[in-house]
């Protein structure tokens, strides 16, 4: 049985509260930076995964990112309209469409990665390089072992 927190523990001492506050600090700064290059946090996230998984099928992208299918279609449509990615028939499965990054998309992704690193430097300035690596490892482990959650959709916001 879980023990209640001590009555003198500040609200910020709960992991969820700390995650939320750190997420807000990072997300608001990243969103503002991405806006200067025509991206949103969601479109950056997808472009980043497409760049790493060249030729992934739409369904694979949605599953990897935890995004519902209709939202994934909309995000890919946005990237295609901007000339950053394109769909093409999959050579592995003629019924499927794979998504690839364009040369313009690769350039935009590199700029966006620079921007997100600048945001992380600002948000995590109180940590050493080793502590940042440790934080990333701990976050990955926590995410891998966390309970499943519903797929994300644009209804939740970006």
N, C-alpha and C positions, 0 to 999 in steps of 0.2 A: 504494500500500500504506500502510495506517495505521501511524503511528508509535506505539509504546507510550509511555505517560505517563512522565515522569521519575520515577525511583525515590523521590525525596523529595517528590512531590506527595501531599498528604493525600487520603484516600479521599473526603472531602467536596468535593473539587475536580472530581469528575466530575458532569456535568450531571444525570444520572439520580439520583445521590445527593442533590444539592441540591433537585431537583424533589420527590423523595420526602419529604425532611425538611420542606420548606415546605408540601407538601400535608398532611402529618400535623399540622403546627401549625395550619393553617387548618381542616382537616376535623374534628379533634376539638373545636375550639372552636365551629365552626358546628353540628355535630351536637348539642352540648349546648344551644346557643341555640335551635335548631329544636325540640328536644324540649319546651321550655317552651310551645310553641304547637302541639304535636301534629303536627309534620312531621319528616321525615328529610331528609338531604341529597338523596337520590334524589327524594323526593316534592316537595321544594322545586324542584329542577331541572326536573322535568316541569311543575309549576304555573307556573313562570317562563316556560317556552317556550309553554305553552297561553295564558298571559296576553298574550304577544307575538304569537302566531299564532292569534288567535281563529278557531275554525272549522276548524282543521287536522284532517285525517283521521288516524286512529290510525297507519296505516302511515307517513305522512309524519313524524309525531312520532318514531316509532321510528328511522326513517332519519336524521333530523336530529340525534338525540341518541346514535345508535350503541347502541341498546338492542334486545335480541332481542324478537320478537313476544310470547312468553308472559310475559316480564317486563313489557313495556309494558301488556299487558292487566291484569296484577296491580296495577301502579301506578295505572292509571286506575280500577280497581275500588276501591282504597283512597281515592282522591280523591273518587270518587262517594259512597262510604259516609260520608265525612266532610262531604258537602254542598258540596265545594269546586269540583267540576267535574261536568259531565254529558255524556253521549253523546246524539246525536240523528241522525236520518237526514240525510245530506248532500244539499243541493239540487243539487249538481253531479253526483253519482253515487249513484243510489238503492241500489246495493249496498253503499256505504260508510257508515261512521258517523264523524261529526266529533265533536270534543271541544271543549267551550266551558267557560270559567270562569264560575262563578256569582258573585253579588254577595258572598256570604260568602267565596268563594275569592279574590276581588279584594282584600277587606279583609285576609285572612290573608296574601296575597302581599305586600301593601304592608308589613305588619309584618315578614315574613320578609326582605324586601329591606333594611329598616332594620337588622335583626340582622346580616345578612351584611356590610353596610357597616361596622358596628361591629367585626366580627371582622377584616375586611380592614384597618381602621385600626390595630388592635392588631398584627396579624401583619406588616404592611408599614410600621410606624411609622418605620423607618430610611430610608425613601425619601421624596423630595419628591413633590409632586403630578405634576410633569413626569416624574419617573422612574417613577412608577406608570403613567402613560399609556404611556410607552415600553415598560415591562415588558409591559403588556397587548398592545400592538402586536406585540412580538417573540414572545410566546406564541402569538398568533393565527397569525402567519406560520409559526412552527415547526410548529404543529398542522396547518395547511393543507398543508404539504409533507412531513409525516411519513408513513411507510408505513401502509397500511391495517391495522386490527386487528380481531380478532373482536368481535362485538357483546357488550355488557355484559349480564350477567344477575345476578340476586340471589344466585346461588351464590357470587359474588365478594365479597359483603358490601356494606354500604351505608356 
